[in-house]
Amino acid sequence: TRDLISGPVVVIEKPQNGGVFSDSLIEVSGTARNITSISFNGRQIFVDEEGRFSETLLLSYGYNIMTLSAEDKFGRTISKTLEAVYK
């Protein structure tokens, strides 16, 4: 029951927030718990049975902002913002 009370939990494991990249193609991965839906930059993504997700993203030159949002079955939401710089 503790998991139901805590709401959705999202952990972004990589890349590091605020990272500087020389390659425009990066992988965003992490874990999510207690969710019914999850989206990355407004597009629905999927998690495996253990709650892991992995998405590949093509960065634009310069400063990039990405948003990961999740919702649980009670309508509670959480959003994580990830910033990256492509040089």
Protein Blocks (a to p, Z undefined) as FASTA:
>chain_A
ZZmmnopadddfbdcehiacfbfbdcdddddehiabdceehiacdddfkopacdddddde
hjdddddddddfkopacddddddddZZ
